[in-house]
Amino acid sequence: MAFPRGMLLAMLLAMGAVIGAKSETDLEKKVADVIGGFKEMMPAGRADIGIPVLDPAVIKTVNVNIKVSPFNAKCIASNVSVAGASDFTITKISQIEGTNKVSVGLEIAEVNANGQYDLKGKVKVGFINVKLNSQGPLRVNLKGLKGEGTADLIVGDDGSLSLNSLQINEWSYKKVEITLGNLAGGGVIGKTVNKLINTLVPTVIKSNRNKINALLESKGKLYINKYLNAINGKPQLVHAHLPAVLEVNENDWDVSDEAREILHRLALTIAGSNSKTKSSSLVDRVLQLLEDFRTMMPNGRSDINIPVLDPAVIHRMPVDVKLSPFDFSAVASEVAVSGVSAFIINKMEQIEGTNQLSVSIEVPEVDVDGQYEINGKVTIGFFDVNLSGGKGPVTLKMKGFKGTATADMIVNADGTLNLNWIRFDTWKFDEIKAELGNVFMAKYVNPLINKLIPLFLEVNRGWINNWGTNVAKTVVNRYLDDIAGKTVVSVTNFAPVVDPIDVIVLSPEVQAILDQLAITLAAQPRLA
């Protein structure tokens, strides 16, 4: 049985108030005797009632999930030995007149916890995601802990007691120090990070006293009643365990402005030691431009004629499709593209001796919603089947896009930037799914479309990359010129990235799906 460190304090605050007393006894004397017995028991435990050694108490694992911006991490502390809790002093035992409530005050000079930690996750600085992956020794030193609590008791018919409620009245400490060995590679950076952590902890404690009190009161009542059942000879002794996971997030915990500032400094320090991004003046400028662009996307900038870009709305997008056996034109209208502004730059490096940047990017999810209308035909053998008039809603969802690219930047004489060329080196996605509403045989057509899309994209990477580079170059240079106060895209001799590709590739597998799709649609001469 492993009692958590915080619960030991809660138990000690209320222990004497809840053990084995009857209404006609001197409750305060009984409390003092029971607390004394508990103190003597802690170093050796009581095997006869299933209570292990509690000083040092050994906690096998503590799982903490941290989701407080800019951190998203999981820390596992293991084999944590907590020593010193039994060296406490009783400073107050006072029964509240006319009640079964007893106030107990305690002091603990020093508590030391030692174990191992494993920290994994990421910290986001601007657009940069820096991975966290550190393991090493964990040490916590707590000095000068003082506390007072009040226990409200229930006396059973057999004279046994249970805890009705526990109230933590006050507590304080002189110092708490946490040391994570080998954090951020150790050395000077590791010391700086640990120093910031120890600046952060008192700030978090101060703004979350009510939260901490509520945890101590609820968990304290649970563990104290388990202990009472054990010493009263009841058969339901249950070993105490910490919660499987302690969630630390911004919804449940108060993060003050002071704490946020420390978290930001902590993130910058860790990013400086672990980030894959190699800093240079060009990298810094481009990262700042990207951050400004991302901030602008949801609202646009009317002063420089840039509209809202997340969601970006395309009012009309005509597409001509001539892929045997299909020959039709489609118009997508009022198409809203959302989610792009959530992109994350995982890496940005300047290639030595050039103005070229190597970039790694990901976008968690992109959603596309709009309307479609199709006019044309599909040819089956010698027969043409009319597809005209089909229209309805269209959606597309892409998840887990990741890509790498190389961009060649131009630093103009006036210090402004332009994009000379960009090359998409690699890209992939976890899932892409489209759906045409109001389409005939939808339960067959939409699965075929979703089978077709990834295959089509794969065999036409060259065409897609070429199209993407042209679009990216136009958009980026318009943005760069707009923020630089230029009225037109700079007149620059842009070098081509790849040779134009005019022919779309149809692999045998893609062609087979197109034929199957044609036969399915031809079963009804018009889209419904």
BELWOMO-V911682 format. One record per residue. N is the residue number from 1. SS is DSSP state (H for helix, E for strand, - for the rest). PSI is psi in whole degrees, -180 to 180 (* if undefined). Layout:
# BELWOMO-V911682
N:SS:PSI
N:SS:PSI
This chain:
# BELWOMO-V911682
1:-:128
2:-:109
3:-:130
4:-:150
5:H:-47
6:H:-32
7:H:-30
8:H:-42
9:H:-47
10:H:-40
11:H:-43
12:H:-33
13:H:-31
14:H:-5
15:H:-51
16:H:-23
17:H:-6
18:-:8
19:-:123
20:-:26
21:-:149
22:-:164
23:-:-27
24:-:-3
25:-:167
26:-:98
27:H:-39
28:H:-40
29:H:-40
30:H:-40
31:H:-47
32:H:-41
33:H:-43
34:H:-41
35:H:-40
36:H:-41
37:H:-39
38:H:-41
39:H:-42
40:H:-31
41:H:-31
42:H:-45
43:-:-24
44:-:-18
45:-:-177
46:E:95
47:H:-27
48:H:-24
49:H:16
50:-:20
51:E:123
52:-:-179
53:-:132
54:-:-2
55:-:100
56:-:139
57:E:139
58:E:121
59:E:119
60:E:-50
61:E:145
62:E:119
63:E:126
64:E:121
65:E:125
66:E:114
67:E:73
68:E:116
69:-:131
70:-:24
71:E:141
72:E:98
73:E:164
74:E:129
75:E:129
76:E:117
77:E:134
78:E:152
79:E:51
80:E:121
81:E:121
82:E:115
83:E:148
84:-:-12
85:-:-27
86:-:-13
87:-:51
88:E:162
89:E:134
90:E:123
91:E:-15
92:E:134
93:E:115
94:E:117
95:E:132
96:-:122
97:-:135
98:-:9
99:-:171
100:-:28
101:E:137
102:E:131
103:E:133
104:E:131
105:E:138
106:E:155
107:E:140
108:E:123
109:E:-47
110:E:138
111:E:134
112:E:133
113:E:133
114:E:137
115:E:-153
116:E:151
117:E:154
118:E:111
119:E:124
120:E:147
121:E:-146
122:E:157
123:E:136
124:E:122
125:E:108
126:-:-117
127:-:1
128:E:128
129:E:118
130:E:125
131:E:141
132:E:126
133:E:87
134:E:142
135:E:149
136:E:-171
137:E:146
138:E:133
139:E:133
140:E:129
141:E:122
142:E:127
143:E:146
144:E:45
145:E:128
146:E:141
147:E:157
148:E:136
149:E:163
150:E:129
151:E:131
152:E:121
153:E:154
154:E:128
155:E:121
156:-:169
157:-:-31
158:-:7
159:-:-6
160:-:158
161:E:149
162:E:163
163:E:117
164:E:-44
165:E:155
166:E:131
167:E:121
168:E:114
169:E:-46
170:E:156
171:E:154
172:E:167
173:-:156
174:-:-41
175:E:141
176:E:132
177:E:127
178:E:133
179:E:120
180:E:107
181:-:146
182:-:16
183:H:135
184:H:36
185:H:2
186:-:-157
187:H:-153
188:H:-42
189:H:-43
190:H:-42
191:H:-40
192:H:-43
193:H:-44
194:H:-37
195:H:-43
196:H:-38
197:H:-42
198:H:-16
199:H:-34
200:H:-42
201:H:-51
202:H:-33
203:H:-44
204:H:-42
205:H:-44
206:H:-43
207:H:-2
208:-:29
209:H:-43
210:H:-41
211:H:-45
212:H:-42
213:H:-43
214:H:-40
215:H:-45
216:H:-40
217:H:-43
218:H:-47
219:H:-35
220:H:-44
221:H:-42
222:H:-51
223:H:-34
224:H:-43
225:H:-35
226:H:-42
227:H:-43
228:H:-44
229:H:-38
230:H:-49
231:H:-17
232:-:6
233:-:18
234:-:145
235:-:-3
236:-:30
237:-:125
238:-:129
239:-:141
240:-:138
241:-:151
242:-:157
243:-:149
244:-:-41
245:-:133
246:E:118
247:E:122
248:E:104
249:E:170
250:-:-13
251:-:-35
252:-:-22
253:-:141
254:-:123
255:-:104
256:-:166
257:H:-39
258:H:-43
259:H:-39
260:H:-39
261:H:-42
262:H:-41
263:H:-40
264:H:-44
265:H:-39
266:H:-43
267:H:-45
268:H:-40
269:H:-46
270:H:-42
271:H:-37
272:H:-26
273:H:-31
274:H:-18
275:-:144
276:-:-9
277:-:124
278:-:120
279:-:141
280:-:166
281:H:-37
282:H:-44
283:H:-46
284:H:-42
285:H:-45
286:H:-40
287:H:-41
288:H:-40
289:H:-41
290:H:-41
291:H:-42
292:H:-40
293:H:-44
294:H:-43
295:H:-34
296:H:-30
297:H:-45
298:-:-22
299:-:-16
300:-:-177
301:E:96
302:H:-25
303:H:-23
304:H:22
305:-:34
306:E:120
307:-:178
308:-:131
309:-:-3
310:-:98
311:-:138
312:E:135
313:E:122
314:E:111
315:E:-34
316:E:128
317:E:97
318:E:143
319:E:126
320:E:127
321:E:117
322:E:74
323:E:107
324:-:131
325:-:21
326:E:143
327:E:96
328:E:165
329:E:141
330:E:146
331:E:120
332:E:133
333:E:152
334:E:51
335:E:120
336:E:125
337:E:115
338:E:155
339:-:-12
340:H:-32
341:H:-8
342:H:16
343:-:153
344:E:130
345:E:112
346:E:-23
347:E:141
348:E:121
349:E:142
350:E:128
351:-:126
352:-:134
353:-:7
354:-:174
355:-:26
356:E:141
357:E:133
358:E:123
359:E:139
360:E:128
361:E:153
362:E:151
363:E:117
364:E:-44
365:E:139
366:E:132
367:E:135
368:E:128
369:E:138
370:E:-160
371:E:151
372:E:156
373:E:133
374:E:137
375:E:125
376:E:-152
377:E:165
378:E:135
379:E:122
380:E:106
381:-:-120
382:-:6
383:E:138
384:E:128
385:E:125
386:E:128
387:-:2
388:-:146
389:-:-7
390:E:129
391:E:160
392:E:-171
393:E:151
394:E:137
395:E:152
396:E:134
397:E:127
398:E:132
399:E:144
400:E:43
401:E:133
402:E:138
403:E:162
404:E:150
405:E:160
406:E:128
407:E:132
408:E:114
409:E:149
410:E:124
411:E:107
412:-:165
413:-:-30
414:-:7
415:-:-10
416:-:165
417:E:151
418:E:162
419:E:118
420:E:-53
421:E:161
422:E:140
423:E:125
424:E:112
425:E:-49
426:E:153
427:E:151
428:E:170
429:-:156
430:-:-38
431:E:143
432:E:132
433:E:129
434:E:157
435:E:126
436:E:122
437:-:154
438:-:30
439:-:142
440:-:140
441:-:43
442:H:-37
443:H:-15
444:H:-39
445:H:-49
446:H:-43
447:H:-36
448:H:-41
449:H:-43
450:H:-20
451:H:-34
452:H:-41
453:H:-54
454:H:-34
455:H:-43
456:H:-44
457:H:-40
458:H:-44
459:H:-9
460:-:31
461:H:-41
462:H:-46
463:H:-42
464:H:-43
465:H:-42
466:H:-45
467:H:-44
468:H:-38
469:H:-39
470:H:-44
471:H:-47
472:H:-42
473:H:-42
474:H:-48
475:H:-47
476:H:-46
477:H:-34
478:H:-44
479:H:-46
480:H:-40
481:H:-38
482:H:-48
483:H:-19
484:-:-1
485:-:16
486:-:145
487:-:-22
488:-:164
489:-:137
490:-:141
491:-:94
492:-:144
493:-:85
494:-:130
495:-:140
496:-:148
497:-:-50
498:-:161
499:-:145
500:-:142
501:-:116
502:-:-21
503:-:126
504:-:138
505:-:134
506:-:108
507:-:162
508:H:-37
509:H:-42
510:H:-45
511:H:-38
512:H:-39
513:H:-39
514:H:-43
515:H:-42
516:H:-38
517:H:-41
518:H:-44
519:H:-39
520:H:-46
521:H:-33
522:H:-14
523:-:-19
524:-:125
525:-:-17
526:-:150
527:-:136
528:-:*
